[in-house]
Amino acid sequence: MATHRRGVAGNVREVAVTQEGQPTSGSTGDGLVGRWTYRSFRNLPDPAVPCEQGPNRLLFGRGVLEIEPFAPGAFSGRLVFGETTMLRLTGTSSVGNPFAVRFQGIGEGAGAEGWVYDYVGYLVPAWPNGVDQRLALVGSVVRTVAHGANPAGMVASWIAVKQD
């Protein structure tokens, strides 16, 4: 086990992690607390899509994932899209290899009323010889409740990269 110093919102925190770079048992997720750049992508299997129709056709959503301090086994935060639209996030976390989170986002703010999305995500393990590797969460999201012309059941993949 090692302790890594990580900058979070201008503060330096001591984060206990395993040799593989995972939060330790009983962890409060301090290493995850802070702002992450979030992007989700449509699961389109055609490899020609980015070349012929532009990579933005794959983009499903983008914003800032703000993970708040949480107790062992819990998860909380918000996912902000623009200035007035967001999802309030609540759920669970589990220590393992990889560290996992499962949470639900409930829409708040202009245009997000009635939004409900469910997420599962995993902390990418640290590469032993990785150079400048950033903390990253990867996972899947499903639209749980239809809203507007958007049907329930749409599934996308997502990635969040920890900001400084």
DSSP file (Angstrom, degrees, kcal/mol; ACC not computed):
  #  RESIDUE AA STRUCTURE BP1 BP2  ACC     N-H-->O    O-->H-N    N-H-->O    O-->H-N    TCO  KAPPA ALPHA  PHI   PSI    X-CA   Y-CA   Z-CA
    1    1 A M              0   0    0      0, 0.0     2,-0.3     0, 0.0    17,-0.2   0.000 360.0 360.0 360.0 144.2    0.0    0.0    0.0
    2    2 A A  E     -A   17   0A   0     15,-2.7    15,-2.6    13,-0.1     2,-0.5  -0.892 360.0-129.5-133.2 162.6    1.2    3.5   -0.8
    3    3 A T  E     -A   16   0A   0     -2,-0.3     2,-0.4    13,-0.2    13,-0.2  -0.977  24.4-165.0-115.4 125.9    0.1    7.0   -0.1
    4    4 A H  E     -A   15   0A   0     11,-2.4    11,-2.3    -2,-0.5     2,-0.6  -0.860  16.3-134.0-110.1 143.8   -0.1    9.4   -3.1
    5    5 A R  E     +A   14   0A   0     -2,-0.4     2,-0.4     9,-0.2     9,-0.2  -0.856  30.0 178.1 -94.4 126.6   -0.4   13.1   -2.9
    6    6 A R  E     -A   13   0A   0      7,-1.9     7,-2.5    -2,-0.6     2,-0.5  -0.989  27.8-126.7-130.0 137.7   -3.1   14.4   -5.3
    7    7 A G  E     -A   12   0A   0     -2,-0.4     2,-0.4     5,-0.2     5,-0.3  -0.719  28.5-178.1 -81.8 129.2   -4.2   18.0   -5.8
    8    8 A V  E >   -A   11   0A   0      3,-4.0     3,-2.5    -2,-0.5    26,-0.1  -0.960  67.6 -29.2-132.6 114.7   -7.9   18.4   -5.5
    9    9 A A  T 3  S-     0   0    0     -2,-0.4     3,-0.1     1,-0.3    -1,-0.1   0.866 127.0 -45.2  48.7  44.8   -9.5   21.8   -6.0
   10   10 A G  T 3  S+     0   0    0    154,-0.5     2,-0.3     1,-0.3    -1,-0.3   0.319 122.6 100.6  86.8  -9.7   -6.4   23.6   -4.9
   11   11 A N  E <   -A    8   0A   0     -3,-2.5    -3,-4.0    -5,-0.0     2,-0.5  -0.783  67.4-132.9-106.9 152.7   -5.8   21.4   -1.9
   12   12 A V  E     -A    7   0A   0     -2,-0.3     2,-0.3    -5,-0.3    -5,-0.2  -0.919  26.5-171.3-104.0 129.3   -3.4   18.5   -1.5
   13   13 A R  E     -A    6   0A   0     -7,-2.5    -7,-1.9    -2,-0.5     2,-0.5  -0.895  24.7-125.1-118.6 148.3   -4.9   15.3    0.0
   14   14 A E  E     -A    5   0A   0     -2,-0.3     2,-0.5    -9,-0.2    -9,-0.2  -0.826  30.1-167.7 -87.6 127.1   -3.2   12.1    1.1
   15   15 A V  E     -A    4   0A   0    -11,-2.3   -11,-2.4    -2,-0.5     2,-0.5  -0.966  13.4-144.2-122.5 116.8   -4.9    9.3   -0.7
   16   16 A A  E     +A    3   0A   0     -2,-0.5     8,-1.6   -13,-0.2     2,-0.3  -0.694  33.0 165.2 -80.6 122.7   -4.3    5.7    0.5
   17   17 A V  E     -AB   2  23A   0    -15,-2.6   -15,-2.7    -2,-0.5    -2,-0.0  -0.929  35.2-110.2-135.1 159.2   -4.2    3.4   -2.6
   18   18 A T    >   -     0   0    0      4,-2.8     3,-2.0    -2,-0.3     6,-0.1  -0.193  47.1 -91.0 -75.8 176.7   -3.0   -0.1   -3.3
   19   19 A Q  T 3  S+     0   0    0      1,-0.3    -1,-0.1     2,-0.1    -2,-0.0   0.805 129.4  57.5 -59.4 -29.2    0.0   -0.9   -5.5
   20   20 A E  T 3  S-     0   0    0      2,-0.1   106,-2.4   105,-0.1    -1,-0.3   0.439 123.3-105.1 -83.0   1.3   -2.4   -1.0   -8.5
   21   21 A G  S <  S+     0   0    0     -3,-2.0    -2,-0.1     1,-0.3   106,-0.1   0.712  75.1 137.8  85.9  20.7   -3.5    2.6   -7.7
   22   22 A Q        -     0   0    0      1,-0.1    -4,-2.8   104,-0.1    -1,-0.3  -0.748  62.3 -99.0-100.2 147.1   -6.9    1.6   -6.3
   23   23 A P  B     -B   17   0A   0      0, 0.0    -6,-0.2     0, 0.0    73,-0.2  -0.345  48.5-111.8 -58.5 144.1   -8.5    3.2   -3.1
   24   24 A T    >   -     0   0    0     -8,-1.6     3,-2.0     1,-0.2     5,-0.2  -0.269  40.7 -75.1 -78.3 165.0   -8.0    1.0   -0.1
   25   25 A S  T 3  S+     0   0    0      1,-0.3    -1,-0.2     3,-0.1     3,-0.1  -0.320 123.5  23.5 -56.9 137.2  -10.6   -0.9    1.9
   26   26 A G  T 3  S+     0   0    0      1,-0.3    -1,-0.3    -3,-0.1    -2,-0.1   0.504  91.2 157.6  80.7   4.6  -12.7    1.5    4.0
   27   27 A S    <   -     0   0    0     -3,-2.0    46,-0.3     1,-0.1    -1,-0.3  -0.299  42.7-149.4 -63.6 143.4  -11.7    4.4    1.7
   28   28 A T        -     0   0    0     44,-0.1    42,-1.1    -3,-0.1    -1,-0.1   0.368  46.6-109.5 -90.3   3.6  -14.0    7.4    1.6
   29   29 A G    >>  +     0   0    0     -5,-0.2     3,-2.3    40,-0.1     4,-1.1   0.719  65.8 152.8  78.1  19.4  -13.1    7.9   -2.0
   30   30 A D  G >4  +     0   0    0      1,-0.3     3,-0.6     2,-0.2   -15,-0.1   0.844  69.2  59.4 -52.8 -36.1  -11.0   11.0   -1.2
   31   31 A G  G 34 S+     0   0    0      1,-0.2    -1,-0.3   -15,-0.1   104,-0.1   0.717 106.7  48.1 -66.2 -19.2   -8.9   10.4   -4.3
   32   32 A L  G <4 S+     0   0    0     -3,-2.3    35,-0.3    36,-0.1    -1,-0.2   0.671  85.2 109.9 -92.7 -19.6  -12.0   10.6   -6.4
   33   33 A V    <<  +     0   0    0     -4,-1.1     2,-0.3    -3,-0.6    35,-0.2  -0.319  61.3  44.5 -62.1 133.9  -13.3   13.8   -4.9
   34   34 A G  E    S-C   67   0B   0     33,-2.2    33,-2.7   -26,-0.1     2,-0.4  -0.885  93.8 -29.4 133.0-162.3  -13.2   16.8   -7.3
   35   35 A R  E     -C   66   0B   0     -2,-0.3   128,-2.7    31,-0.2     2,-0.4  -0.753  47.7-176.0-100.9 138.5  -13.9   17.8  -10.9
   36   36 A W  E     -CD  65 162B   0     29,-2.4    29,-2.4    -2,-0.4     2,-0.6  -0.972  30.2-119.6-129.7 142.9  -13.7   15.4  -13.8
   37   37 A T  E     -CD  64 161B   0    124,-2.9   124,-2.1    -2,-0.4     2,-0.4  -0.772  38.8-158.1 -81.8 121.9  -14.1   16.0  -17.5
   38   38 A Y  E     +CD  63 160B   0     25,-2.6    25,-2.1    -2,-0.6     2,-0.3  -0.851  20.5 166.1-110.5 136.0  -17.0   13.9  -18.6
   39   39 A R  E     -CD  62 159B   0    120,-2.3   120,-2.6    -2,-0.4     2,-0.3  -0.988  12.9-164.7-143.0 140.4  -17.9   12.6  -22.1
   40   40 A S  E     -CD  61 158B   0     21,-2.9    20,-3.3    -2,-0.3    21,-1.4  -0.933   9.3-156.8-123.1 153.1  -20.4    9.9  -23.1
   41   41 A F  E     -CD  59 157B   0    116,-3.3   116,-2.4    -2,-0.3    18,-0.2  -0.971  21.5-112.2-133.8 139.8  -20.5    8.2  -26.5
   42   42 A R  E     - D   0 156B   0     16,-3.7     2,-1.7    -2,-0.4   114,-0.2  -0.427  34.3-120.5 -63.6 142.6  -23.1    6.4  -28.6
   43   43 A N        +     0   0    0    112,-0.7    -1,-0.1    -2,-0.1   112,-0.1  -0.549  50.3 159.8 -88.7  72.4  -22.3    2.7  -29.0
   44   44 A L        -     0   0    0     -2,-1.7     5,-0.1     1,-0.1    14,-0.0  -0.862  27.7-160.8 -97.6 120.1  -22.2    2.7  -32.8
   45   45 A P        +     0   0    0      0, 0.0    -1,-0.1     0, 0.0    -2,-0.0   0.620  57.7 106.7 -79.5 -11.8  -20.2   -0.3  -34.0
   46   46 A D    >   -     0   0    0      1,-0.2     3,-1.5     2,-0.1    -2,-0.1  -0.555  56.7-157.8 -72.4 114.0  -19.4    1.0  -37.6
   47   47 A P  T 3  S+     0   0    0      0, 0.0     4,-0.4     0, 0.0    -1,-0.2   0.677  87.5  64.8 -67.4 -15.2  -15.7    2.0  -37.6
   48   48 A A  T 3> S+     0   0    0      1,-0.2     4,-2.8     2,-0.1     5,-0.5   0.633  76.9  89.0 -81.0 -13.4  -16.3    4.3  -40.5
   49   49 A V  H <> S+     0   0    0     -3,-1.5     4,-2.6     1,-0.2     5,-0.5   0.915  87.1  46.2 -55.1 -51.1  -18.5    6.7  -38.5
   50   50 A P  H  > S+     0   0    0      0, 0.0     4,-0.7     0, 0.0    -1,-0.2   0.879 117.9  43.6 -61.9 -35.1  -15.8    9.0  -37.2
   51   51 A C  H  4 S+     0   0    0     -4,-0.4    -2,-0.2    -3,-0.2    -3,-0.1   0.916 125.2  29.2 -75.0 -43.5  -14.1    9.3  -40.6
   52   52 A E  H  < S+     0   0    0     -4,-2.8    -3,-0.2     1,-0.1    -1,-0.1   0.787 133.9  25.2 -91.6 -29.5  -17.1    9.8  -42.8
   53   53 A Q  H  < S-     0   0    0     -4,-2.6     4,-0.2    -5,-0.5    -2,-0.1   0.352 110.9-101.3-121.5   5.6  -19.6   11.5  -40.5
   54   54 A G    ><  -     0   0    0     -4,-0.7     3,-1.5    -5,-0.5     4,-0.3   0.350  27.7 -95.9  86.2 142.5  -17.4   13.2  -37.9
   55   55 A P  G >> S+     0   0    0      0, 0.0     3,-1.5     0, 0.0     4,-0.8   0.745 115.1  73.2 -64.9 -22.8  -16.6   12.2  -34.4
   56   56 A N  G 34 S+     0   0    0      1,-0.3    -2,-0.1     2,-0.2     3,-0.1   0.725  82.9  69.5 -66.7 -18.3  -19.3   14.4  -32.9
   57   57 A R  G <4 S+     0   0    0     -3,-1.5    -1,-0.3     1,-0.2   -15,-0.1   0.808 100.2  49.1 -65.0 -27.2  -21.9   11.9  -34.3
   58   58 A L  T <4 S+     0   0    0     -3,-1.5   -16,-3.7    -4,-0.3    -1,-0.2   0.762  87.9 102.7 -80.3 -26.6  -20.6    9.6  -31.6
   59   59 A L  E  <  +C   41   0B   0     -4,-0.8   -18,-0.3   -18,-0.2     3,-0.1  -0.402  38.6 171.0 -66.6 126.6  -20.8   12.2  -28.8
   60   60 A F  E     -     0   0B   0    -20,-3.3     2,-0.3     1,-0.4   -19,-0.2   0.763  65.2 -16.7-102.0 -39.3  -23.8   11.6  -26.5
   61   61 A G  E     -C   40   0B   0    -21,-1.4   -21,-2.9     2,-0.0    -1,-0.4  -0.984  53.1-167.3-162.3 156.7  -23.1   14.1  -23.8
   62   62 A R  E     +C   39   0B   0     -2,-0.3     2,-0.3   -23,-0.2   -23,-0.2  -0.986  30.2 109.7-150.4 145.6  -20.3   16.2  -22.3
   63   63 A G  E     -C   38   0B   0    -25,-2.1   -25,-2.6    -2,-0.3     2,-0.5  -0.909  62.6 -59.3-177.9-156.7  -19.9   18.1  -19.1
   64   64 A V  E     -CE  37  80B   0     16,-2.3    16,-2.9    -2,-0.3     2,-0.6  -0.978  34.4-151.3-120.8 122.6  -18.2   18.2  -15.7
   65   65 A L  E     -CE  36  79B   0    -29,-2.4   -29,-2.4    -2,-0.5     2,-0.7  -0.838  12.2-165.4 -90.2 120.2  -18.6   15.4  -13.2
   66   66 A E  E     -CE  35  78B   0     12,-3.3    12,-2.0    -2,-0.6     2,-0.5  -0.914   3.4-160.5-111.5 107.0  -18.2   16.8   -9.7
   67   67 A I  E     -CE  34  77B   0    -33,-2.7   -33,-2.2    -2,-0.7    10,-0.3  -0.767   8.2-154.7 -91.0 126.7  -17.6   14.0   -7.1
   68   68 A E        -     0   0    0      8,-2.2     8,-0.5    -2,-0.5   -36,-0.1  -0.563  34.8 -80.0 -94.1 159.6  -18.4   15.0   -3.6
   69   69 A P        -     0   0    0      0, 0.0     2,-0.3     0, 0.0    -1,-0.1  -0.333  57.7-175.2 -56.2 140.4  -16.9   13.5   -0.4
   70   70 A F        -     0   0    0    -42,-1.1     3,-0.1     4,-0.1   -40,-0.1  -0.985  25.2-110.7-142.8 152.4  -18.7   10.2    0.4
   71   71 A A    >   -     0   0    0     -2,-0.3     3,-2.5     1,-0.2   -44,-0.1  -0.350  57.3 -73.1 -74.2 158.0  -18.7    7.6    3.1
   72   72 A P  T 3  S+     0   0    0      0, 0.0    -1,-0.2     0, 0.0   -44,-0.1  -0.287 124.3  17.6 -51.4 131.8  -17.4    4.1    2.4
   73   73 A G  T 3  S+     0   0    0      1,-0.3    20,-0.8   -46,-0.3     2,-0.2   0.301 112.4  92.2  87.7  -9.3  -19.9    2.2    0.3
   74   74 A A  E <   - F   0  92B   0     -3,-2.5    -1,-0.3    18,-0.3     2,-0.3  -0.519  53.2-163.0-107.8 177.0  -21.7    5.4   -0.8
   75   75 A F  E     + F   0  91B   0     16,-1.2    16,-2.1    -2,-0.2     2,-0.3  -0.927  13.1 166.1-158.1 138.9  -21.3    7.8   -3.8
   76   76 A S  E     + F   0  90B   0     -8,-0.5    -8,-2.2    -2,-0.3     2,-0.3  -0.994  17.6 101.1-154.5 153.4  -22.5   11.3   -4.4
   77   77 A G  E     -EF  67  89B   0     12,-1.9    12,-2.8    -2,-0.3     2,-0.3  -0.976  50.4 -96.1 169.4-157.6  -22.0   14.2   -6.7
   78   78 A R  E     -EF  66  88B   0    -12,-2.0   -12,-3.3    -2,-0.3     2,-0.5  -0.988  12.0-140.1-152.2 154.1  -23.4   16.0   -9.7
   79   79 A L  E     -EF  65  87B   0      8,-2.4     8,-2.4    -2,-0.3     2,-0.5  -0.975  24.6-157.4-118.7 115.4  -23.0   16.0  -13.5
   80   80 A V  E     -EF  64  86B   0    -16,-2.9   -16,-2.3    -2,-0.5     2,-0.6  -0.828  12.9-174.5-105.7 126.9  -23.2   19.5  -14.9
   81   81 A F  E  >  - F   0  85B   0      4,-3.1     4,-1.1    -2,-0.5     3,-0.4  -0.947  64.9 -37.8-116.8 106.7  -24.0   20.2  -18.5
   82   82 A G  T  4 S-     0   0    0     -2,-0.6   -18,-0.1     1,-0.2     0, 0.0  -0.397  99.6 -50.2  74.9-155.5  -23.7   23.9  -19.3
   83   83 A E  T  4 S+     0   0    0      1,-0.1    -1,-0.2    -2,-0.1     3,-0.0   0.730 131.9  21.9 -93.0 -23.6  -24.7   26.6  -16.8
   84   84 A T  T  4 S+     0   0    0     -3,-0.4    26,-0.6    26,-0.1     2,-0.5   0.488 102.1  82.1-126.3  -4.0  -28.2   25.5  -15.8
   85   85 A T  E  <  +FG  81 109B   0     -4,-1.1    -4,-3.1    24,-0.2     2,-0.3  -0.897  51.1 145.0-112.2 131.6  -28.6   21.8  -16.5
   86   86 A M  E     -FG  80 108B   0     22,-2.2    22,-2.9    -2,-0.5     2,-0.4  -0.987  40.3-129.1-155.7 164.3  -27.4   19.0  -14.2
   87   87 A L  E     -FG  79 107B   0     -8,-2.4    -8,-2.4    -2,-0.3     2,-0.5  -0.981  22.5-137.7-114.7 130.5  -28.0   15.6  -12.8
   88   88 A R  E     -FG  78 106B   0     18,-2.9    18,-2.2    -2,-0.4     2,-0.4  -0.792  27.1-148.9 -84.1 126.2  -27.9   15.0   -9.0
   89   89 A L  E     +FG  77 105B   0    -12,-2.8   -12,-1.9    -2,-0.5     2,-0.3  -0.848  26.1 160.9-108.0 129.9  -25.9   11.8   -8.4
   90   90 A T  E     +FG  76 104B   0     14,-1.8    14,-2.7    -2,-0.4     2,-0.3  -0.995  23.6  96.7-141.3 144.6  -26.4    9.3   -5.6
   91   91 A G  E     -FG  75 103B   0    -16,-2.1   -16,-1.2    -2,-0.3     2,-0.3  -0.918  57.4 -56.4 175.5-147.7  -25.4    5.7   -5.3
   92   92 A T  E     -FG  74 102B   0     10,-3.3    10,-2.6   -18,-0.3     2,-0.3  -0.812  26.2-159.7-128.0 162.7  -22.9    3.2   -4.1
   93   93 A S  E     - G   0 101B   0    -20,-0.8     2,-0.4    -2,-0.3     8,-0.2  -0.971   6.0-161.9-138.0 154.3  -19.2    2.4   -4.4
   94   94 A S  E     - G   0 100B   0      6,-2.5     6,-2.6    -2,-0.3     2,-0.3  -0.989  18.7-128.0-143.0 133.3  -17.2   -0.8   -3.8
   95   95 A V        +     0   0    0     -2,-0.4     2,-0.3     4,-0.2     4,-0.1  -0.592  58.2 105.8 -76.8 134.7  -13.5   -1.3   -3.2
   96   96 A G  S    S-     0   0    0     -2,-0.3     3,-0.1   -73,-0.2    -2,-0.0  -0.953  77.5 -48.6 179.7-170.1  -12.0   -3.9   -5.5
   97   97 A N  S    S+     0   0    0      1,-0.4     2,-0.1    -2,-0.3    -2,-0.1  -0.791 137.5  25.6-123.3  88.6   -9.8   -4.2   -8.5
   98   98 A P  S    S-     0   0    0      0, 0.0    -1,-0.4     0, 0.0     2,-0.2   0.342 100.8-128.7 -94.9 162.3  -11.1   -2.2  -10.1
   99   99 A F        -     0   0    0     24,-0.3    24,-2.5    -2,-0.1     2,-0.3  -0.512  35.4-154.5 -63.0 136.1  -12.8    0.2   -7.7
  100  100 A A  E     -GH  94 122B   0     -6,-2.6    -6,-2.5    22,-0.2     2,-0.3  -0.898  18.5-168.3-125.7 149.8  -16.5    0.5   -8.9
  101  101 A V  E     -GH  93 121B   0     20,-2.5    20,-2.6    -2,-0.3     2,-0.4  -0.977   2.2-175.0-130.2 147.2  -19.3    3.0   -8.6
  102  102 A R  E     +GH  92 120B   0    -10,-2.6   -10,-3.3    -2,-0.3     2,-0.3  -0.965  23.3 151.5-140.5 123.5  -23.0    2.6   -9.4
  103  103 A F  E     -GH  91 119B   0     16,-1.7    16,-3.2    -2,-0.4     2,-0.4  -0.953  36.6-128.0-151.0 165.6  -25.3    5.6   -9.2
  104  104 A Q  E     -GH  90 118B   0    -14,-2.7   -14,-1.8    -2,-0.3     2,-0.5  -0.946  16.4-147.9-119.5 141.2  -28.4    7.3  -10.5
  105  105 A G  E     -GH  89 117B   0     12,-3.3    12,-2.2    -2,-0.4     2,-0.5  -0.942   9.0-165.4-110.6 125.7  -28.6   10.8  -11.9
  106  106 A I  E     -GH  88 116B   0    -18,-2.2   -18,-2.9    -2,-0.5    10,-0.2  -0.945  28.1-113.1-111.6 127.1  -31.8   12.8  -11.4
  107  107 A G  E     +G   87   0B   0      8,-2.8     7,-0.4    -2,-0.5     2,-0.3  -0.272  36.8 174.4 -64.9 139.5  -32.3   15.9  -13.6
  108  108 A E  E     +G   86   0B   0    -22,-2.9   -22,-2.2     5,-0.1     2,-0.1  -0.988  41.3  22.3-139.3 145.0  -32.3   19.4  -12.0
  109  109 A G  E >  S-G   85   0B   0     -2,-0.3     3,-1.9   -24,-0.2     4,-0.5  -0.246 101.2  -9.8  94.7 178.8  -32.4   22.8  -13.6
  110  110 A A  T 3  S-     0   0    0    -26,-0.6   -26,-0.1     1,-0.3    -2,-0.1  -0.263 130.8  -1.3 -57.5 124.2  -33.5   24.2  -17.0
  111  111 A G  T 3  S+     0   0    0    -26,-0.1    -1,-0.3     1,-0.1   -26,-0.1   0.333 113.1  86.9  81.8  -6.7  -34.3   21.4  -19.5
  112  112 A A    X   +     0   0    0     -3,-1.9     3,-2.2   -28,-0.2    -5,-0.2   0.374  49.8 129.8-107.7   4.3  -33.4   18.5  -17.2
  113  113 A E  T 3  S+     0   0    0     -4,-0.5    -5,-0.1     1,-0.3     3,-0.1  -0.381  79.7  15.7 -60.7 132.5  -36.8   18.0  -15.5
  114  114 A G  T 3  S+     0   0    0     -7,-0.4     2,-0.3     1,-0.3    -1,-0.3   0.381  89.8 140.4  85.1  -3.8  -37.8   14.4  -15.7
  115  115 A W    <   +     0   0    0     -3,-2.2    -8,-2.8    29,-0.1     2,-0.4  -0.568  21.9 172.3 -73.4 132.4  -34.3   13.1  -16.6
  116  116 A V  E     +HI 106 145B   0     29,-0.5    28,-2.0    -2,-0.3    29,-1.4  -0.952   1.2 170.8-141.0 122.1  -33.3    9.9  -15.0
  117  117 A Y  E     -HI 105 143B   0    -12,-2.2   -12,-3.3    -2,-0.4     2,-0.4  -0.972  20.2-147.6-130.1 144.5  -30.1    8.0  -15.9
  118  118 A D  E     -HI 104 142B   0     24,-2.2    24,-2.3    -2,-0.3     2,-0.3  -0.934  18.9-167.7-114.0 139.0  -28.3    5.0  -14.3
  119  119 A Y  E     -HI 103 141B   0    -16,-3.2   -16,-1.7    -2,-0.4     2,-0.4  -0.912  17.4-173.1-127.1 148.0  -24.5    4.7  -14.4
  120  120 A V  E     +HI 102 140B   0     20,-2.1    20,-2.0    -2,-0.3     2,-0.3  -0.987  22.0 171.0-132.3 139.6  -22.0    2.0  -13.7
  121  121 A G  E     -HI 101 139B   0    -20,-2.6   -20,-2.5    -2,-0.4     2,-0.4  -0.982  20.9-151.6-150.3 159.9  -18.3    2.9  -13.7
  122  122 A Y  E     -HI 100 138B   0     16,-2.8    16,-2.2    -2,-0.3     2,-0.5  -0.993  24.1-120.6-135.9 137.6  -14.8    1.6  -12.9
  123  123 A L  E     - I   0 137B   0    -24,-2.5   -24,-0.3    -2,-0.4    14,-0.2  -0.664  36.3-121.5 -76.1 124.2  -11.6    3.3  -11.9
  124  124 A V        -     0   0    0     12,-3.0    12,-0.3    -2,-0.5     3,-0.1  -0.510  30.7-117.0 -68.5 126.3   -9.0    2.5  -14.5
  125  125 A P        -     0   0    0      0, 0.0     2,-0.2     0, 0.0  -104,-0.2  -0.269  31.5-101.8 -62.9 150.9   -6.0    0.8  -12.8
  126  126 A A        -     0   0    0   -106,-2.4  -104,-0.1     1,-0.1     9,-0.0  -0.524  30.5-125.2 -72.8 137.7   -2.6    2.5  -12.8
  127  127 A W    >   -     0   0    0     -2,-0.2     3,-1.5     1,-0.1     6,-0.1  -0.705  15.2-133.4 -80.3 132.8   -0.1    1.1  -15.4
  128  128 A P  T 3  S+     0   0    0      0, 0.0    -1,-0.1     0, 0.0    -2,-0.0   0.856 106.6  28.2 -57.0 -36.1    3.1    0.2  -13.6
  129  129 A N  T 3  S+     0   0    0      2,-0.1     2,-0.0    -3,-0.0    -2,-0.0   0.108  91.2 139.3-111.8  20.5    5.2    2.0  -16.3
  130  130 A G    <   -     0   0    0     -3,-1.5     2,-0.5     1,-0.1     3,-0.1  -0.352  43.0-144.1 -67.0 145.3    2.6    4.5  -17.3
  131  131 A V  S    S-     0   0    0      1,-0.2    -2,-0.1    -2,-0.0    -1,-0.1  -0.956  76.0 -13.8-113.9 125.8    3.8    8.1  -17.9
  132  132 A D  S    S+     0   0    0     -2,-0.5     2,-0.2     1,-0.2    -1,-0.2   0.801  84.8 176.1  56.0  33.1    1.6   11.0  -16.9
  133  133 A Q        -     0   0    0     -6,-0.1     2,-0.3    -3,-0.1    -1,-0.2  -0.506  15.4-151.1 -69.8 134.9   -1.4    8.7  -16.4
  134  134 A R        -     0   0    0     -2,-0.2     2,-0.2     1,-0.1    29,-0.1  -0.743  27.5 -93.8-102.8 152.7   -4.4   10.5  -15.1
  135  135 A L        -     0   0    0     -2,-0.3    27,-2.6    27,-0.1     2,-0.4  -0.470  52.0-177.2 -61.7 135.0   -7.2    9.1  -13.0
  136  136 A A  E     - J   0 161B   0    -12,-0.3   -12,-3.0    25,-0.2     2,-0.4  -1.000  21.0-157.8-140.3 138.9  -10.0    7.9  -15.3
  137  137 A L  E     -IJ 123 160B   0     23,-2.6    23,-2.7    -2,-0.4     2,-0.3  -0.943  16.6-175.4-109.4 136.9  -13.4    6.4  -14.7
  138  138 A V  E     +IJ 122 159B   0    -16,-2.2   -16,-2.8    -2,-0.4     2,-0.3  -0.964  20.8 113.4-130.8 149.9  -15.0    4.4  -17.5
  139  139 A G  E     -IJ 121 158B   0     19,-2.3    19,-2.4    -2,-0.3     2,-0.3  -0.928  51.3 -73.9-178.1-156.7  -18.4    2.9  -17.7
  140  140 A S  E     -IJ 120 157B   0    -20,-2.0   -20,-2.1    -2,-0.3     2,-0.3  -0.948  27.3-162.2-134.1 149.5  -21.9    2.6  -19.2
  141  141 A V  E     -IJ 119 156B   0     15,-2.7    15,-2.5    -2,-0.3     2,-0.4  -0.985   1.5-163.7-134.1 144.0  -25.0    4.7  -18.8
  142  142 A V  E     -IJ 118 155B   0    -24,-2.3   -24,-2.2    -2,-0.3     2,-0.8  -0.990  26.3-123.4-127.9 137.9  -28.7    4.0  -19.6
  143  143 A R  E     -I  117   0B   0     11,-2.5    10,-3.6    -2,-0.4   -26,-0.2  -0.718  30.5-174.4 -76.1 112.0  -31.5    6.5  -20.0
  144  144 A T  E     +     0   0B   0    -28,-2.0     2,-0.4    -2,-0.8   -27,-0.2   0.846  65.4  33.1 -81.7 -36.8  -33.9    5.1  -17.4
  145  145 A V  E    S-I  116   0B   0    -29,-1.4   -29,-0.5     6,-0.1    -1,-0.2  -0.978  85.9-117.3-125.7 133.5  -36.9    7.3  -18.1
  146  146 A A        -     0   0    0     -2,-0.4     2,-0.3   -31,-0.1     3,-0.1  -0.337  32.0-175.7 -62.9 146.8  -38.0    8.7  -21.4
  147  147 A H  B >   -K  150   0C   0      3,-2.0     3,-2.4   -32,-0.0   -33,-0.1  -0.971  53.3 -31.5-146.9 136.1  -38.0   12.5  -21.8
  148  148 A G  T 3  S-     0   0    0     -2,-0.3    -2,-0.0     1,-0.3     0, 0.0  -0.364 127.0 -23.9  57.1-133.2  -39.1   14.5  -24.7
  149  149 A A  T 3  S+     0   0    0     -3,-0.1    -1,-0.3     2,-0.1    -3,-0.0   0.341 115.5 105.9 -88.3   6.2  -38.5   12.6  -27.9
  150  150 A N  B <   -K  147   0C   0     -3,-2.4    -3,-2.0    -5,-0.0     2,-0.1  -0.786  64.7-143.4 -93.6 113.3  -35.8   10.6  -26.2
  151  151 A P    >   -     0   0    0      0, 0.0     3,-0.8     0, 0.0    -8,-0.1  -0.339  19.5-105.3 -74.8 154.7  -36.9    7.0  -25.4
  152  152 A A  T 3  S+     0   0    0      1,-0.2    -8,-0.2    -8,-0.1    -7,-0.1  -0.380  98.5  48.5 -67.5 154.8  -35.9    5.1  -22.3
  153  153 A G  T 3   +     0   0    0    -10,-3.6    -1,-0.2     1,-0.3     2,-0.2   0.278  65.9 144.5  98.6 -10.0  -33.3    2.3  -22.8
  154  154 A M    <   -     0   0    0     -3,-0.8   -11,-2.5   -11,-0.2     2,-0.4  -0.459  33.8-158.6 -62.8 128.7  -30.7    4.2  -24.8
  155  155 A V  E     + J   0 142B   0    -13,-0.2  -112,-0.7    -2,-0.2     2,-0.3  -0.913  16.0 170.3-114.3 138.6  -27.3    3.0  -23.7
  156  156 A A  E     -DJ  42 141B   0    -15,-2.5   -15,-2.7    -2,-0.4     2,-0.3  -0.926  29.6-120.1-137.8 163.1  -24.0    4.8  -24.1
  157  157 A S  E     -DJ  41 140B   0   -116,-2.4  -116,-3.3    -2,-0.3     2,-0.3  -0.772  31.5-164.1-100.4 151.5  -20.4    4.4  -22.9
  158  158 A W  E     -DJ  40 139B   0    -19,-2.4   -19,-2.3    -2,-0.3     2,-0.3  -0.958  14.9-168.9-138.6 157.5  -18.7    7.1  -20.8
  159  159 A I  E     -DJ  39 138B   0   -120,-2.6  -120,-2.3    -2,-0.3     2,-0.4  -0.993   3.3-168.2-140.1 142.4  -15.3    8.3  -19.6
  160  160 A A  E     -DJ  38 137B   0    -23,-2.7   -23,-2.6    -2,-0.3     2,-0.5  -0.999   6.9-159.9-132.0 131.4  -14.4   10.8  -17.0
  161  161 A V  E     -DJ  37 136B   0   -124,-2.1  -124,-2.9    -2,-0.4   -25,-0.2  -0.942  26.8-112.7-115.5 130.2  -10.8   12.1  -16.6
  162  162 A K  E     -D   36   0B   0    -27,-2.6  -126,-0.3    -2,-0.5     2,-0.1  -0.373  29.0-142.9 -65.7 130.3   -9.7   13.8  -13.4
  163  163 A Q              0   0    0   -128,-2.7  -154,-0.1    -2,-0.1  -128,-0.1  -0.434 360.0 360.0 -83.5 165.0   -8.9   17.5  -13.7
  164  164 A D              0   0    0     -2,-0.1  -154,-0.5  -156,-0.1    -1,-0.1   0.482 360.0 360.0 -69.3 360.0   -6.1   19.2  -11.8
